Amino acid sequence: MPPVHAAEDLSHFDLAISHFFTYFPSMKKTYLLLVFSWICSVSSAQQQLSDTEKKLLELVDKNYQETIALLEEVININSGSLNKEGVRKVGDVFAREFQKIGFETEWVDVPEEVNRAGHLVASRKGTQGKKIFIIGHLDTVFEKDMPFTPFTWLNDSTATGQGANDMKGGDVLALASLKALHQLGLLDDQTITVYFNGDEESSGDVGLSRKDFIARAKTHDIALAYETAQGFSTVTVARRGASGWTLKTSGKQSHSSDVFRENVGFGAIYEAARILDEFREELAGEQYLTFNPGQFIGGSDISFDEVSGKGEALGKTNIVAREAFVTGDLRFLGEAQKENARAKMKEIVANHLNQTEAEITFKDGLPSMEPSEGNYELAKILNQVSLEMGLGEVQTGDPGSRGAGDISFVAQYLDCLDGLGASGSGAHAPGETINMKQFPDLIKRNTILLYRLTR
């Protein structure tokens, strides 16, 4: 539980207000009018909700302590993507909770060569309303050999813990909404599939690990993903995709005193440097496109382990480099932007310096989630819910502000919305937090959204 300071803080606030009015009595009327206006505006917004929707909000409040207990339980299990036992254990906890609210659950194993734990699927089948596909993930970036941070209250409104907002908070939020809907019988005869992947942060072979995920999603109408929310004011209708590239260059190994001469040339490192700088010159600045060299190895002899990411180089300052190797990523919005960038990169690579060779290869990763009319329509529905709840207007976010996500694998088949999870800060870093002040209202907003989408 959080520290209990609310009553003490309130008494200090009351005392401060009393002193303020002693010195500025004329402001008292203005203050009271502002407070009254705020109360009326919130009350008026809530009155736009139906009686059923108001009951759902009451249930979210009634269940809230159980919701927090579940959040603490799953955060306190290490589930780094490579910790297959931990990922499965978190999946078992969620399977237990989904079974309590009438969902059938199963564990989807992935091929052995993927070397990941697999995925949790919870489902209900019916004939009424839109078919909803809910997306989350069980894993975090914090592997078992890293320092562990348990669920810990930092103050009345903030808690910390591994995966608190990315995205165990989002998983718990989705479950809490479905629980309230179930308690009023509002999931009866509805088709809802919850798919919690076990390897979103480090997916291995996505062609194999996302095959079942994509196949099931195609049988639904709407996909909702619960990656970190950016407060109440923004929702995601588009995300950039991510792919990888590898550059290999070679040169004529010679004494350094002969570098630049016609019969020796520039060597592998100069060729790699030329290519990278031309990438920057020719492609940097295009909206939504980024390309980052993450590792550069060069010398007379080099080696690289793709699994560990460890590279080694042997060389001397008086030797013209024979080999160079660069790995990087490419971020894009839409297949056209990706393919155009790749074509330009290949063209740059082909224009070799004297006595050098180079080749670039590309590896697909996560596709992009392109903005669509259906996505914007979903955002409008969420915005209406938010306004009626008195939580303010919801804008569609900039695709460049979000990384790649699992929803992108199914975005070409369904209307999609992402960023519906818990809010917080510091994702992927020690001290990751979840905003516990916003958490209950985000659950409530999502509950009303799901209710309206399934009617």
N, C-alpha and C positions, 0 to 999 in steps of 0.2 A: 504493500500500500504506500501511497505517497506520504510525505511529511505532512502533518496536520498543523497548518498555520493560518487557515482561512479565517477563523474567528478573530484571531489576534490581528491579522491584516485588516479585517473589516473595522475593528474598533479603532485602529490607527487612522483609517480613512475617514470614519465618522468624525473623529476628533479634529482632523485637519479641515474638513468641510465646515464644522462648527466654528472654528477659529476664523476661517475665511469669511464667513457671513457676519461675524462680529465686526470685522474691519470694513467689509464691503456689503452692507445690508441690501443695497439696491440690486445686487446681482442675484439675490435669492430667488426672486420671481422668475428671472431668465433661466436659472439652473433648473427649477422645478418644471418649467415649460418644456425644456429640452428633454429631461428624463421622461416626462409624460408622453411627449411626441415619439420618443424611441420605443416606449412600451406599446403604444398604440400601433406603430408601424409593424413591430414584430407580431403583435396579436392579429392585426389585419392580414398579414402574410399567412400566418398559420390557419386562419379561417378559410383560406382558399383550398386547403386540403380536405379530402373527403373524410367521413367518419372512420372508414376502414383504414385510411392512411394515418390518421391520428392514433388509432389503436396500435398500428405497427410501430410508431415512434415510442409509444409507451412500453411496448415489449422490448425494444432495443434497450431502453433504460433499465427495465426489470432484469434483463439478462446480462447487464454490463459487467458485473463483477465476475461472472463466469467467463465472459469474453476476455477480460484481463488475465484471468488465471490461465486460460488456454494460450494467450500470447506469451506469457512468461514460460509456460511449459515448453513450447516449441523453440523459443529463442535459446533456452538453456540446453538444447541438444545441438552439438556441433554437426553441421551438415554441409561442409565444404564439398564442392562438386566431386572431388576425388574420394571423399569419405563415403563409400557406398553403404556401409553399415549405418552411418549417421543419417544419410538421406532417407534410407528405408525406414528408420525409426521415426523420423518426423512424419513420413507418409503414413505409418501405422497410427499415429496419434490423430491425424486428420481423418483417416478411414473410420476410426472409432466414432468421431464426432459426426461425420456425415451419415453413418449408419443410424445414429440416434434420431435423425430427422428424415428418415425414410428413403435415403439414397442407397442404391446398390454400389458396392465398391469393388475394384479389381486393381491388381498391380500389373503393369505392362512392362515386361522385361525387354531389354534391347539386346541386339546381337553381341556376342562375347567380345568381338573385336572393337566395339565402341568403348568398352571398359568404363561403363557408368552404371549407376544403380537401377535406372528405369524410372517409371512414372506412375503416379496415382491417378486413377479415373473414378469419379463418383457420378452416378447418373440416375435420373428419373425419366420415365417415358410416358407421354400422353398424347392427346389428339387436339388439345386446345392451345390457342395463342401462338406467338412466335417461339421458335426453337432457339434457345440461348446456349451459347458455348462460352464458358467462363474459364479464363486462363490465369494461372499462377505458376510459381515454381518453388520447389522445396529446398533447393540448394542455395548456398551463399559463396562468396569469394574467399571466406575465411577457412583455410584448410586446417586439418587436425593438428598439424605441427606448429601452428601459429598461436601466439598468446590468446587465451580465451577471455571474452568479455560477456558475462552473464547479463540477464535482464536486471537493470538497476534503475531505480527512480533517482533522478538528479535534482528535481524540484517538483512543485505541484503540477507542472505542465509538460515536463520533459522526462523521458526515460531513454536509456541507452541499452545496447546489446547487439550481438552479431546478427545481421539481417533484419534489424528492427523495422526499417522502412523498406528495404530491398531484399526480399519482399514478404517476410513472414507477417508483417503488419497487414499487408494487402490480402494475404491468404485468409487471415483471421477475420478481417473486415468482410470479405465475401461470404464466409461461413456464417457470420453473425447476421447478415441480411437474410440469407436463406433460412436460418433458424426462425427468425421472426415471421417470415412468410409461411413457413410450415406450421407454426403454432396457431395460425388463423385458418389453416386449411387452404391456403392460396397457391400451394404448389401441386394440388391434386389435379391429375390429368394434364400436367404440363411436361414438356420435354426440356430438360436442362442437363447439360453435361459439364462437369467441372473437371478440367484437365490440369493437374499440377505436375509440370515437368521436373525431373530430377537433375537436370544438367544444363540449365539455361546459362549459367555463368561460364561454363566450360563444356561445350557440347560434344567434343569429339567429332565423329562423322555425322553431320546433321542429315545427310541423305538417308542414313539408316535410322538415326534416333528420332527423326520427326515424321517418319513415314506413317505411323499409326495416328499421330496427332493431326496431320493434314487430312487423312482419310475420314476421320470422325468429324472434323470441323465442317467438311463439305456438306454434311447432312443437316446443317443448322442454318438459321437465318441471320443471326447476329452474334458477333464475337465481342466480348468485353474482357479487357485485361486490367489487372490490378497492380501494375508497377507503380512506383512512388508518385503520389499526387503532388502537384505544385500548389498547395493550399486549396482554397475554394474557387479561385478565380480562373483557373486554366484547365483545359482538358486536351488530350492528344488525339488528333484526327490523322496525323501523318508522322512517320518516323523514317529516318535514313536507314539504308541498308549498310552492311559491312562485308567486305571481301578482303582477301590477302593477295600480296604479290611478292615474288622473289626475283631479284636481279643478280645475275652472275656475269662477271667480266673476267677477261684474261688478257695478259700482255706478254711481251718478250722479256724474260728474265735476263738482266745484264748488269754490268757495273753501273752504279749511279752516275758516274762522270759522263756516261754516254747518253743519258736520258735526253729526249727531244730530238736526237739525231735521226736522220731518215731511216737508217737501218735498225734502230732500236725502238723508236717511238716513245709513247707516253706511259706505258705500263697500265696495269689493271686498276690501280687506285685512282689515277687521274681520270680514266674512262668512267669509272663509277661516279666520281665526283661531278664530272661533266653532265652525266645523265640526270643525276639528282637535281643539279642546279637548273637544268633546262626544264625539268618537271615543274620546279618552282616558278620559273619565268613564264612558262607557257600556260600553266593551268591554275596557279594560285589566284584566288579572287572570284572564281566562279561560285555563284550561290549554291550552298548545300554540298559542294564538292570539297573533300579534304583527302590528302594522301600523305601519310606519315612514315618515313623510314625509321623503324624502331631499333634496328640492329645493323651494324656495319663492321665487317671483318675483312682484313686485307693483309697480304704479305706474300712471301715466297711459297708458303704452304699453309693451307687453312683447313679447318674441319668444323662441322656444325651438327649438333644433335637436335632433330626436330621435336622430339618428345620433351626434353628438358629445357630446350632453348639455349643451351650452353654452346659457345663457340670458342675456338682457339685459333691462334695465328702464330706462325713462325716467320720472322723476317729480320732484316738488318737495314740500318739507315743507308748503307752503301750498295744496296741491291734494288734494282727496279722491280716492283711487285709483279708477280706472275698471276696472282689470283685475288679477286675481291668478291664479296658476297653481301647482299643487302636484303633484309626482309622488311616489309611494311604493310600497312593496311590502306584501304580505299573506302571512303564513306560517300554515299550518293543518295539521291532521291529519284527513284525510277530507273528502270532498266536502260532506257535510252541514255541517260546521263552516265551510267556506269560504262556502257559499251563505247560511247564517244570518248570518254577519258582513257579507256584501255587502248583504243585505236591510236590516240595521240601519243600515249606513252610508248607504244611499239614503234611508232615513227621516229621518235626521239632516240630510242635505243639503237635503231638501225643505222644511225649516222655516226659511224665509229671514228674515233681518233686513230691516227697512224699506228699501225702494228698492234692493234687491239681488236678484240671480239667481245660481243655482249649478247645476252639473251634475257628476256623477261618472261616469266610465267605467272598466270593468275589462278587463284583458287576461290571459288564461290563460298560465301559464308551465309549470312542472313540477308534475305531480300529486303527491300524497303517496303514500307507501308505508305502507299501513295494516297493523297487526299482524294476523296470521292464525294459525290452528292449524297450518298447514303450515310457516309461518316458525318457529314455536316448536319444531316437531319437528326441523327442521334445526339449530336452536340446541342441542337436546339431543344430537344426534349429534356436533356439534363439541365440546360439553362433555365427552362420553365420551372422545373422542380426546385432548383436552387432559389429562384426568385420567390416562389410561393412559400418556401420555408424561411424566407428572410435571410438567406445566406449570401445574397448578392449575385451579380451577373457573372456568367461563366464565358470566358473567351476561348477560342481555339488557339493552341500554342504553336510556336515556331518549330517546324520539323528539325531545324538545325540545333535545337536545344536538347533533343533527346537522342540517346544512343539507339542501337539496334535492339529489337525485342522479339520474343516468340510470336507475338501477334502478326508480325510481318509475314510469317510463313503462310498465313491463311487470308491475308488482306485482299488478295485478288478474287477470293471466292465469296466473302461475306461483307456486310456492313460492319464497321469496326469502331471501337472507342477504347482508348487506353489512358493510363494515368488516373485510374479510379481508386487507387489504393491508399495507404496511409501516407501522411506527410511527415517530413523530417529533414535531416541534414546529414552530411558526411557519409553517404553511401559508399561502400567499398573501402572504407578506411576505419582504423581504430577510433572508437568514440562515436560510431554511427548512432544517430538519435531518431526517436519517433516523437512527434508532436502529440502529446496526450490530451491537450486542450482541444484540438481539432478532431481527434479520433472519433469520439462519439457522434459528432454531427456529420462526419464523412460516412459513417455507417448508416446513419438515418437517411442521408441523401441518397445513398446507393440503394437502400431498401425501397424507397419510393420509386426510384428509377426502374428497378427490376419489376416492381408491382405493375407499373404502367406499361412496360415493354411486354409483359406476359399477358396482358388483358386482351 
